[in-house]
Structures are given as C-alpha cells and as structure tokens.
Amino acid sequence: MAFVPSSEQSRSTHGLDALTHTPQWLAERTGVRLVTAPTYWRCEPSWSWHPPPLEDHVLWCVLGGVGHLALAGRTQALSAGVCCVFAPGDEPVAAHDPQRPLLVFGMRFTGAGGAPAGGFAPPGQWCQVRDTSLLRGLARRCETTHRRGDDFGAHHARLCVEQILALLWDEAVHPEAGPVDALLDEIGQEIRSDPGRRWSVGELAARTGLSRAQFTRRFTARVGSPPARYLIQQRVSRARQLLGETDMTVTQVAAALGYTDLAHFSRQYKQYTATSPGRVRSQRQGHD
C-alpha cells in the first residue's frame, strides 16, 4: 500500500521524552583556558604514566594503540576512541603494550573563569567515542590552529577543546542506539531529506524486520510522530521553504512533494501553518 499523506486533522502533540544532561560548565558558560599546547604523544615502548597529583584538568584522548588505565580503584582498557578528563588532584596510572604503543592527544587546561562546580569530566570520567573520525578531525584542527600562534588560532583551538568535551558528555549520557533504533533514525533522516519520495510503510517496516504495527509503534516512540503524520510535517516544512525561497509555483511545489491533488496540498499546508501556500507565494513575489 502506497504511503501517501491522508487528510490528517490533528497535529502530533507529543515529542520524544528524553532526559537532558547539561554539563555544569556549559550551563555556567565556563569556557576553557589552555595551560599547555594541544599535542600528540606516541608513547615510547618502555613508557608508563604515574604523575604526581595533577594540578590542572587534563584532556586525554587515545587515538591508537592498546593499553590500560587505573584511577581511584577503577580500571579501563585503552584503545582508539577512549577519552578521559582528569581533574586536579587525580593520580592516574597508565601503561601500554610496547608492540602496540599508545597514540594520545591532549593538553592541560582549566576554566577560563575558574573551575565550574561540577567540573569538566563527563559522568564516569571517561568514555568511548564512537565516531573516531570526528575525534581525530577535532584533535587535528585543535593542534593545527593553536600552533599558528595568532589570536584567532588560539580561540579556534579552545573551541575545538570545548567541542571535544561536549562530544564526551554526549557519548557518556546517550548510549548507542540498538540496531532497530539506528535504522529508525536512518529512515527518519531519509524522510527529512527527501519528503517528496513515495514512501511505503510496508517497505520501511520490512527494512527494519518489524511488522507494520510494530514499526509504527517504534517509529512513533523514536521520532515523536506516527510515520504518515511525520511525512506530512516534513513535506509541509519543505514546502514552506520552497515557497518562500524559490520561484517555484504552488503547483510545482505540490507536485515536487508528492501531491497529486492541489486542493489537498493546500488544506494540509494551512492545517500545519495557519496560512495558505498561495499567500506565502504572493508574499514572496511582493519582495521580488
């Protein structure tokens, strides 16, 4: 059965119920101040790390190799993507496999206006970053811009450090989606990027290995709207953009977004925006 928008009369009134975990340093708008230059360490074969109590915060990102870390009675295996944020007073102990030496990126830093009450470390103090390409890119940009030596480069490097810290918090508080949820996220993104396509609930359900009813329930829980309503929302959102920012006519926009009935398109557009597509088109022409 074709997945074509129906004359849905009610808007989705619920979204995803998700816990929000805002880092204290971000809530307090506490930026970072770099105490040492961002740098890479390819640890020597006989290397082991047992510094005296740290004086500053330390960002420590493993980009390669294998090893282990111990801190306050806890241990963590080290491999590419494992990142730690140490706090002043910490006494970490680390070692590695000489045959697979660690490559670490990091620096010492502190809060630009003093350390925030909650510190900078994510829950658990360390986590595994899934997108290691992003992590490597941020590390490379941070080190490169800081090494330029100008004010803008230094500012850019600080922003990269804050982005890495935000990435660690996000990884720590939002666990990796299961395979079905990952597919639902992918389907949602595809609908958002191509709402004019003729989507089929049956085909999408088969893609996830769920029945139509199961797919509808899981999609609604994940995205916040049933599939048909979500498609309408994305089509109307794209229509608003096309009508306001291009020279396409109402008829052209409706056809491009999968509507064969212009009156039906106009009704749905007005239902979701409280104005008619023709009026938006006229306002656009009035500005030309």
N, C-alpha and C positions, 0 to 999 in steps of 0.2 A: 504494500500500500504506500502510495506516494506521501511524503512528508510535506504537506502544503499547509500554510497557515490557515486556521479557521477563524471565524468571527468571534474570537475570544473577547468577552466583555469585561473581565476583571483582571486587574493588574496583579502581579506577584507582590505580596505584601511582606514576604519573609526572605531573608538572605541567609548566608551561611552563618551559623552560630560558631564563631571561632574565638578562642582565647587570645587576647593580645598581651604580649610581653614586651613592654617598652623598657629598654635599658635605662638605668638611672642616669648614666652620663649623657644619654641622648635627651631624656626628659628635662635635665637641668641645662641643656645646651652647652655642655662642657666639651670643648674641643681638645685636641691633643697638642702637646708640645714635644718635639723630638729632642731627646737628650743626646743620642748618638745617631750617626748617619745610618739610614737603611742599608743593609748589606747582606751578602750571601756568605755562608761558611760551608766549604766542603771539608768535613771533619777528617782529620788525619787518621790513619789506621789504628794508632795507639790512643786515640782521643777518648776521654771520658770527661764528664762535666759534673763538678760538685762545687759550685761557687759559694762564697760566704753569703750570709743573708742579703738578699737583693735590696738595693737602695731605691730603685725605681720600678715602675711597671716594665715588663719585658714581653714583647710580642715575638713568638717563636713558631714559625711555620715550616713544617717538614715538606720539602719538595721532591725528595728522592732518598733512596736507601732504606735500611731497616735497623731498628734499634728498640730501646725500651726506656721508659721514664718512670721515676718514682717521686712522689711528693706527698708528704704528710701521711704516710702509710698507704697510699693508693698507688697503683701502677697502671701504666698504659703502654701498649705496644705502639711503636712508631713506624710509620710508613708514609708514603706520599699522601698529602691532604690532611694529616693530623696537625692541628694548630693548638697552641696553648697561650694563655695570657697569664703571666705570673705577676703577683702583687708584691709590693715592698715587704720585706721580711721573709719571703718564701726561700726555701733552701732545696731546690730541685736537684735530683741526681739522674744523670742520663749516660747511656753508653750505646754502642752500636756494633754491628757486625763488620769487622775490618774488610771482609770481602765485598760488602755492600755498604760502603760508608754513607753516612747521612749527608744530605744537602739541605741546609737550613737557611731560611730567610728571616730576618728580624731586626729589631732595634730596641733600645731602651727609650721609654717615653714617660710623660706624666701629663696630668691635666693642665690645660692652658690657664685655668683659673683655680688650680688646686684640684686634688683628687675628689671625685664625686663620692657621695655617701656609700653608694652601692658598689664602688669600684668599676673597673672596666671589663673584668673577666665574665664570660658567659656562664650560665649555670653549668656546674661541673668542672669549670675552669679550662677544659679542653674539649675538642670535638673533632669529628671527621668531616671535612669539606668534600661534598660530592663532586662539585664542579671544579676539578683541579686546574682546568684550562683557565677559568676565570681567576682563580687564586694566583696562578703563575703570571697572568697578564697584569693583575694589580700590583704584584710584587715587582715585576719588571718596570712598570710605569713609575712606581714609587721610587725605586732606586735610581732610575734614569733621570727623572725630573729633579730630584734632590741633588744629584751630582752636578747639575748645571750651575748651581751656585747663585742663581738670581732669586729675587723675592717671589716671583710667580712660581718658579720651580719648587721652592720650599713650601709654598702654600698648596701647590698641587700634590706634593708628597704627603702632606698632612691629611689632605682629603682622601688619598689612597689608603692611608692607615685607618682612618675612620671608616672607610668603606669595608676594609677587611674585618674590622671589629664588628661592624653591623652584619656582615656575612656570617661571622662565627655565631653571633646571637641568633640569627635566623636559623642556622643549621641546628643549634642546640635546642631551640624551643619548637621547631616544626619538623617532626620526624619525616623521613622519606615516605612518600605515598606508596601504598601497595600496588601491585600490577594493575588491578582493575581501576583504582582511583587514578593512576597515572594515565591510563587510556582515556578515562573520562575527562581529565584535564586536557589531554591532547585533542579530543573531539570538541570540547568547548572552544579551544583556541582556533581550531579549523573553522568552526561555525562563525566565530567572530571575524575571522579574516576573509571568509568567502560566504556571506549570508545569502547571496543570490543563487547559490547552487541548489539543486533539487535534492534535498536531504531525505533519507528514508529512515524512520525509526527502526524498522526491521533490520536493515543493513547495519545500522550503528549498533544495535543490540547484538547481532551476530558477531560483530567485530570484537566485542567485549566478552563474548561467551555467555551472555545473560539472556534470559527471556525478555520479551518486550516489557512485561510488567516489572520485572526486576531492574531492567535498565532504566525505566522511567523513575522508579523509586531512588535508585542510586544516583542517577544524574541530578535529580531534584535536590537530594541531600548534599551533593558535592558542589553544585553550581548555584543553587538558590531558586531555580525556576524549573518547571517541567520542560521537556525538550521543545514542544511546539511553542510554548509561550516565550521561551528563551530565544528561539529563532525569530519570532516576531519582534522582540525587543532589539535584536541585533540588526534586523532589516530596517526598522524604523530609525535606529541610531545612524546607520549608514545613509539612509535616505535624507535625513536632516543635513548631514554633511554635504552630500552631493547637491542638494537643492540650494544650500547656502554658499557653496564654494566653487561650483562649476556652472557651465552654461547648459547643462542637460535640462531638458523639459521634464515636466511631471510625468508624462507618458514614458519618456526614455528611462527615467529613474525607476518607475514602477516595473517596467519590463526587465531592466537590468537586475532587479532584486527578486525576480521570480514570480511577479504578479501578472496574471492574465486578465484580471478584471480591475480596471482603473478605479471604479467606484469602491470596490472592496479595499484597495490600497488606501484610498483617501479616508475611508472610515477608520481603518486601523491606525493610520498616521495621526488623525485627530484624537482618537481614543488615548493614545500614548503621549501626545504632545500638547493637547488642548488647542491646537490650531490646525489649519488645513495646509496641505502641501502647496496648493495654489497660492496661498497668501505668502508663504515663505519664498516661493519662486518670484512673486511680484516684488517683494522687498528686495530681493537680490537684484532684480532688473532696475529698481529705483536707485540703487547705489552705483550702477554702471554708468 
